[in-house]
Amino acid sequence: MRHHSNAVYLVGPPAREVVVKIGRPGHDPDQDLRDAHGLVELVQWLTHHQVPTTTLLDTQPQPLFIDDHVVTLWRYLPQSAEITTRAIAAPLRALHEAPPAPVPRPPLDPHTAITRSIAVSRILTDRQRELLLDRLDHLMPAWNALCAGTKPRLVHTDPQHRNTLWRHSTKRPQAAPKATAAHAVLCDLDDVTLGPIEWDLVTIEIHSRRFGHSDYDAFCSAYGRDIREWLDYADLRDLRELRMVTTNARKSAPDTPQAAEVQHRIDSLDDDRNQRWRIL
């Protein structure tokens, strides 16, 4: 199904399919397993507090640890339509309003993530590394002020259309004996942590603007807030875009379409903030 941070497979016969997520082997298998146990506890906490998310298969204890890989099993949600931006608002707000989970989670630390990505990228020039690090230094005071001035809440860290799914449920209203209703749920929960909710909100805004989703205003209406009206929106927007650019710079090999897209994104960081990006 997908192969990004995890390899994701759909297995089993029709109507009984299971989503199998296989993590990359790390340098510390014990830590990988602890992180996986934390994810399982977090998902159980979110389910208990009625946050709309994908759910783990409950027929056997999880996580599994097979040949140095963490494996988790999830209930499959068949999809029949694309996710709208507006649909993401309800599950994301439910996550933000949930009480903090009593499960240790790694901190939301864009500075470390960005500097590491720049250091190991195989496609950035020395001049680009210097410019991107200078940009990071310029933006970090706004991030530090945000963290100091807000109470951390549960954040997804990468809410977007590809990390949201429809869940269908069967209802029987009087007008229709069998009608199928659908609501959106959050998926890809590995990086859920505590932090400022503004990070999630600006992520939605960037994906809508850069990748051509036209119903962002409807999202703002449904969620109850437009991040563009916030005083420090511009700095957080630029920091989040920098994170997106450098993450893909780390993942991309030289002389590939992905590397060309990263170069396109770097060129458009300041020149045209409405320049479309291609999803990677």
C-alpha positions as CSV (number, residue, x, y, z in Angstrom):
1,M,0.0,0.0,0.0
2,R,2.8,2.4,0.9
3,H,6.5,2.5,1.7
4,H,7.6,5.5,3.5
5,S,8.6,5.5,7.2
6,N,6.9,2.1,7.4
7,A,6.3,-0.6,4.8
8,V,2.5,-1.0,4.8
9,Y,0.8,-4.1,3.3
10,L,-2.8,-5.2,3.0
11,V,-3.2,-8.9,3.7
12,G,-6.0,-11.4,4.0
13,P,-9.2,-12.4,2.2
14,P,-11.9,-9.9,1.2
15,A,-13.9,-8.5,4.1
16,R,-11.2,-9.7,6.5
17,E,-8.2,-7.7,5.3
18,V,-5.7,-6.5,7.8
19,V,-3.2,-3.7,7.4
20,V,0.3,-4.8,8.4
21,K,2.8,-2.0,9.2
22,I,6.5,-3.0,9.3
23,G,9.0,-0.6,10.7
24,R,12.5,-0.1,9.6
25,P,15.2,-1.8,11.7
26,G,16.9,0.7,13.9
27,H,20.2,0.9,15.7
28,D,18.6,0.0,19.0
29,P,16.0,-2.8,18.8
30,D,15.1,-2.4,22.5
31,Q,14.3,1.3,21.9
32,D,12.3,0.4,18.8
33,L,10.2,-2.0,20.8
34,R,9.7,0.5,23.7
35,D,8.5,3.1,21.1
36,A,6.1,0.5,19.6
37,H,4.7,-0.3,23.0
38,G,4.2,3.4,23.6
39,L,2.4,3.7,20.3
40,V,0.0,0.9,21.2
41,E,-0.7,2.5,24.6
42,L,-1.3,5.8,22.9
43,V,-3.8,4.4,20.4
44,Q,-5.6,2.7,23.2
45,W,-5.7,6.0,25.1
46,L,-7.1,7.9,22.0
47,T,-9.7,5.2,21.5
48,H,-10.8,5.5,25.1
49,H,-11.2,9.2,24.8
50,Q,-13.1,8.9,21.5
51,V,-10.6,10.5,19.2
52,P,-11.4,9.4,15.7
53,T,-8.3,7.4,14.6
54,T,-7.5,4.1,12.9
55,T,-7.6,1.2,15.4
56,L,-5.3,-1.7,16.1
57,L,-6.4,-5.3,15.6
58,D,-7.5,-6.5,19.0
59,T,-7.3,-10.3,18.5
60,Q,-3.7,-10.6,19.8
61,P,-1.2,-8.7,21.9
62,Q,0.8,-6.0,20.1
63,P,3.3,-4.9,19.0
64,L,5.1,-7.9,17.4
65,F,8.9,-8.0,16.9
66,I,10.0,-10.1,14.0
67,D,13.6,-10.3,12.7
68,D,14.5,-6.9,14.2
69,H,11.4,-5.3,12.7
70,V,8.5,-3.8,14.8
71,V,5.2,-5.0,13.3
72,T,1.7,-3.7,14.1
73,L,-1.6,-4.9,12.8
74,W,-4.5,-2.5,12.0
75,R,-8.1,-2.7,11.0
76,Y,-8.5,-2.1,7.3
77,L,-10.7,0.8,6.2
78,P,-11.7,0.5,2.5
79,Q,-11.8,3.9,0.8
80,S,-14.3,5.0,-1.8
81,A,-13.7,8.7,-2.1
82,E,-10.9,11.3,-1.6
83,I,-10.5,13.0,1.7
84,T,-11.6,16.7,1.8
85,T,-9.7,19.3,3.8
86,R,-12.9,20.1,5.7
87,A,-13.2,16.4,6.8
88,I,-9.8,16.6,8.6
89,A,-11.1,19.3,11.0
90,A,-13.3,17.2,13.3
91,P,-10.8,14.4,14.1
92,L,-7.9,16.9,14.4
93,R,-9.9,19.1,16.8
94,A,-10.8,16.0,18.8
95,L,-7.1,15.1,19.1
96,H,-6.2,18.6,20.2
97,E,-9.0,18.7,22.8
98,A,-8.1,15.2,24.3
99,P,-6.3,15.1,27.6
100,P,-2.5,14.5,27.3
101,A,-1.8,10.8,27.2
102,P,0.2,9.4,30.1
103,V,2.6,7.8,27.6
104,P,6.2,9.0,27.1
105,R,6.5,10.5,23.6
106,P,9.5,12.1,21.9
107,P,9.4,15.9,21.8
108,L,8.4,17.9,18.8
109,D,11.8,19.2,17.9
110,P,12.0,20.8,14.4
111,H,15.5,22.2,14.9
112,T,17.1,18.7,15.4
113,A,15.1,17.2,12.6
114,I,16.0,19.9,10.1
115,T,19.7,20.0,11.0
116,R,20.0,16.3,10.8
117,S,18.3,16.2,7.4
118,I,20.5,18.9,6.0
119,A,23.6,17.1,7.3
120,V,22.9,13.7,5.7
121,S,21.3,14.9,2.4
122,R,23.0,13.7,-0.7
123,I,21.4,16.3,-3.0
124,L,22.2,19.6,-1.3
125,T,25.1,21.8,-2.3
126,D,27.3,23.3,0.4
127,R,25.8,26.7,-0.4
128,Q,22.3,25.4,0.0
129,R,23.2,23.8,3.3
130,E,24.5,27.2,4.5
131,L,21.4,29.1,3.3
132,L,19.0,26.6,4.8
133,L,20.7,26.6,8.2
134,D,20.7,30.4,8.2
135,R,17.0,30.3,7.5
136,L,16.5,27.9,10.4
137,D,18.5,30.2,12.8
138,H,16.3,33.1,11.8
139,L,13.0,31.2,12.4
140,M,13.8,29.4,15.7
141,P,13.2,32.4,18.0
142,A,9.5,32.4,16.9
143,W,9.3,28.6,17.6
144,N,10.9,29.0,21.0
145,A,8.5,31.8,21.9
146,L,5.5,29.7,20.8
147,C,6.6,26.7,22.9
148,A,7.2,29.0,25.9
149,G,3.9,30.7,25.6
150,T,1.5,27.9,25.0
151,K,0.4,24.8,26.9
152,P,1.4,21.7,25.0
153,R,-1.4,19.5,23.7
154,L,-1.6,16.3,21.7
155,V,-0.6,17.0,18.1
156,H,-0.4,14.7,15.1
157,T,2.6,16.5,13.7
158,D,1.8,15.7,10.1
159,P,-2.0,16.0,9.6
160,Q,-2.9,15.9,5.9
161,H,-5.0,14.2,3.3
162,R,-2.8,11.1,3.0
163,N,-2.8,10.7,6.8
164,T,-6.6,10.7,7.1
165,L,-9.1,8.0,6.1
166,W,-12.9,7.5,5.8
167,R,-14.5,5.1,8.2
168,H,-17.9,3.9,7.1
169,S,-20.7,2.9,9.5
170,T,-24.1,1.5,8.8
171,K,-27.1,3.4,10.2
172,R,-30.8,2.9,9.7
173,P,-32.6,6.2,9.6
174,Q,-36.4,6.2,8.9
175,A,-35.9,7.6,5.4
176,A,-33.5,4.8,4.4
177,P,-33.5,1.3,5.8
178,K,-29.8,0.9,5.1
179,A,-27.7,4.0,4.6
180,T,-23.9,4.2,4.9
181,A,-22.4,7.2,6.7
182,A,-18.8,8.1,6.7
183,H,-16.6,10.2,9.0
184,A,-12.9,10.9,8.8
185,V,-10.3,9.4,11.1
186,L,-6.6,10.2,11.6
187,C,-4.0,7.5,10.7
188,D,-0.2,7.3,10.7
189,L,0.0,8.0,14.4
190,D,3.6,7.1,15.0
191,D,4.7,10.7,15.6
192,V,1.8,11.9,17.7
193,T,3.3,13.8,20.7
194,L,2.8,16.9,22.8
195,G,3.4,20.3,21.4
196,P,1.7,23.5,20.1
197,I,-1.4,22.8,18.1
198,E,-0.4,25.6,15.7
199,W,2.1,23.1,14.1
200,D,-0.8,20.9,13.0
201,L,-2.9,23.8,11.8
202,V,-0.1,25.4,9.7
203,T,0.6,21.9,8.2
204,I,-3.0,21.8,6.9
205,E,-2.7,25.3,5.5
206,I,0.6,24.5,3.7
207,H,-0.8,21.3,2.2
208,S,-3.9,23.1,1.0
209,R,-1.9,25.9,-0.6
210,R,1.1,24.0,-2.0
211,F,-0.8,20.9,-3.2
212,G,-3.9,22.5,-4.6
213,H,-6.7,21.5,-2.1
214,S,-9.4,24.2,-2.6
215,D,-11.5,23.8,0.5
216,Y,-9.2,25.2,3.2
217,D,-11.7,27.9,4.2
218,A,-14.2,25.2,4.9
219,F,-11.6,23.5,7.1
220,C,-11.2,26.7,9.1
221,S,-14.9,27.1,9.5
222,A,-15.3,23.5,10.7
223,Y,-12.3,23.6,13.1
224,G,-13.1,27.1,14.3
225,R,-9.8,28.8,13.6
226,D,-7.8,30.2,10.7
227,I,-4.1,30.0,11.4
228,R,-3.4,32.7,8.8
229,E,-5.0,35.3,11.2
230,W,-2.4,34.4,13.9
231,L,0.3,37.0,14.5
232,D,3.2,34.6,14.1
233,Y,1.7,32.6,11.2
234,A,4.4,33.6,8.7
235,D,7.4,32.4,10.8
236,L,5.7,29.1,11.7
237,R,4.7,28.6,8.0
238,D,8.3,29.1,6.9
239,L,9.6,26.8,9.6
240,R,7.1,24.1,8.6
241,E,7.9,24.4,4.9
242,L,11.6,24.2,5.8
243,R,11.0,21.0,7.6
244,M,9.1,19.6,4.6
245,V,11.8,20.6,2.2
246,T,14.7,19.2,4.3
247,T,13.0,15.9,5.1
248,N,12.6,15.2,1.4
249,A,16.1,16.4,0.8
250,R,17.2,13.7,3.2
251,K,15.1,11.0,1.6
252,S,15.9,11.8,-2.1
253,A,18.6,10.2,-4.2
254,P,20.7,12.3,-6.6
255,D,19.4,12.7,-10.2
256,T,15.9,11.5,-9.5
257,P,12.5,13.2,-10.0
258,Q,12.3,13.5,-6.2
259,A,15.6,15.4,-6.1
260,A,14.3,17.8,-8.8
261,E,11.2,18.4,-6.8
262,V,13.2,19.3,-3.7
263,Q,15.2,21.8,-5.8
264,H,12.0,23.3,-7.1
265,R,10.7,23.7,-3.5
266,I,13.9,25.4,-2.4
267,D,13.7,27.8,-5.2
268,S,10.1,28.7,-4.3
269,L,10.5,29.2,-0.5
270,D,10.7,32.9,-0.9
271,D,10.0,33.7,-4.6
272,D,6.4,32.5,-4.8
273,R,4.6,31.2,-1.7
274,N,1.7,30.0,-3.8
275,Q,3.9,28.0,-6.2
276,R,2.5,24.5,-6.4
277,W,4.6,21.5,-5.1
278,R,4.3,17.9,-6.2
279,I,3.5,15.5,-3.4
280,L,6.3,13.1,-2.6
